[in-house]
Amino acid sequence: MFVNVPARFLLELGFFPQHSGFGYLVYAIGMISSDPMGYYSGKTDIFEALGREYGVSENCAKRCMHYSIQCAWHVPSNNMLRGFFSSCTKSCPPSLAEFMCRVALELNDRQQNIRAYSASL
């Protein structure tokens, strides 16, 4: 799940894989999804891990990820993405932290539903 599931979900949400921020988001969301409590408790530093994995600074990773969110957000017909963040306006996308956490939670919910369905068979 670490990479494939977040990547597919971001593609569903209308993200562009050619942006470097797409890869950083996939990696970060995969980390959060695999250990949510590590992230929420502050034990896991996403940006430090991105720096080790990709050799980028925290500012560079944040800037690229934010740009990727902006590009997907401003696609005129991207109602699926806006539906996940209904409190945000059309001109103001969610913050980076809000985005990563919400997507990671959605992926965890989907995984639990799949497991529950498989167990009921």
C-alpha positions as CSV (number, residue, x, y, z in Angstrom):
1,M,0.0,0.0,0.0
2,F,2.9,2.3,0.7
3,V,3.1,3.7,-2.9
4,N,0.6,2.1,-5.2
5,V,-2.6,3.0,-3.4
6,P,-1.8,6.6,-2.6
7,A,-0.7,7.1,-6.2
8,R,-3.9,5.7,-7.7
9,F,-6.0,7.7,-5.3
10,L,-4.2,11.0,-6.2
11,L,-4.7,10.2,-9.9
12,E,-8.5,9.7,-9.2
13,L,-8.4,13.1,-7.5
14,G,-7.0,14.7,-10.7
15,F,-3.4,15.1,-9.8
16,F,-0.7,15.3,-12.4
17,P,2.0,12.7,-12.0
18,Q,4.6,14.7,-14.0
19,H,4.9,17.2,-11.1
20,S,7.6,16.3,-8.6
21,G,5.2,17.2,-5.9
22,F,3.1,14.3,-6.9
23,G,5.8,11.8,-6.0
24,Y,6.5,13.6,-2.7
25,L,2.8,13.5,-1.8
26,V,2.6,9.8,-2.7
27,Y,5.5,9.1,-0.4
28,A,4.3,11.3,2.4
29,I,0.7,10.0,2.3
30,G,2.0,6.4,2.2
31,M,4.1,7.1,5.3
32,I,1.1,8.6,7.2
33,S,-1.2,5.8,6.1
34,S,1.2,3.1,7.2
35,D,1.7,4.6,10.7
36,P,-0.8,7.4,11.5
37,M,0.0,7.5,15.1
38,G,3.7,8.0,14.4
39,Y,2.8,11.0,12.3
40,Y,0.2,12.5,14.7
41,S,2.4,12.0,17.7
42,G,5.3,13.7,16.1
43,K,7.6,10.6,16.0
44,T,7.6,10.5,12.2
45,D,9.1,13.5,10.5
46,I,7.7,13.3,6.9
47,F,10.0,16.0,5.5
48,E,13.1,14.6,7.1
49,A,12.2,11.2,5.4
50,L,11.5,13.0,2.1
51,G,14.9,14.6,2.4
52,R,16.6,11.2,2.9
53,E,14.7,9.5,0.2
54,Y,14.8,12.2,-2.5
55,G,17.7,14.4,-1.4
56,V,15.5,17.6,-1.2
57,S,15.2,20.3,1.4
58,E,12.1,20.6,3.5
59,N,11.2,23.9,1.7
60,C,11.6,22.4,-1.7
61,A,9.4,19.4,-0.9
62,K,6.7,21.6,0.6
63,R,6.8,24.0,-2.3
64,C,6.5,21.2,-4.9
65,M,3.7,19.5,-2.9
66,H,1.8,22.7,-2.5
67,Y,2.2,23.4,-6.2
68,S,0.8,19.9,-7.1
69,I,-2.2,20.5,-4.8
70,Q,-2.8,24.0,-6.4
71,C,-2.7,22.6,-9.9
72,A,-5.2,19.8,-9.2
73,W,-7.4,22.2,-7.2
74,H,-7.7,24.7,-10.0
75,V,-8.8,22.3,-12.7
76,P,-12.3,23.6,-13.4
77,S,-14.2,20.3,-13.4
78,N,-12.3,18.7,-10.4
79,N,-15.4,18.3,-8.1
80,M,-14.2,15.0,-6.6
81,L,-11.1,16.8,-5.0
82,R,-13.2,19.7,-3.8
83,G,-15.8,17.3,-2.4
84,F,-13.2,16.0,0.1
85,F,-12.5,19.6,1.3
86,S,-15.9,21.2,1.2
87,S,-14.9,23.8,3.8
88,C,-12.3,25.2,1.3
89,T,-13.3,27.8,-1.3
90,K,-12.7,27.4,-5.0
91,S,-9.9,29.9,-4.9
92,C,-8.3,28.6,-1.6
93,P,-7.2,24.9,-1.5
94,P,-6.5,23.0,1.7
95,S,-3.2,23.4,3.5
96,L,-0.5,20.8,2.9
97,A,-1.0,19.2,6.3
98,E,-4.7,19.2,6.0
99,F,-4.5,17.6,2.6
100,M,-2.1,14.8,3.6
101,C,-4.0,13.9,6.7
102,R,-7.4,13.8,5.0
103,V,-6.2,11.7,2.1
104,A,-4.3,9.3,4.5
105,L,-7.5,8.9,6.6
106,E,-9.6,8.3,3.5
107,L,-7.1,5.6,2.3
108,N,-7.2,3.9,5.7
109,D,-11.0,3.9,5.7
110,R,-11.0,2.3,2.3
111,Q,-8.5,-0.3,3.3
112,Q,-10.6,-1.2,6.4
113,N,-13.8,-1.5,4.3
114,I,-11.9,-3.8,1.9
115,R,-10.8,-5.9,4.8
116,A,-14.2,-6.0,6.4
117,Y,-15.8,-7.0,3.1
118,S,-13.2,-9.8,2.5
119,A,-13.7,-11.1,6.1
120,S,-17.5,-11.3,5.5
121,L,-17.1,-13.5,2.4
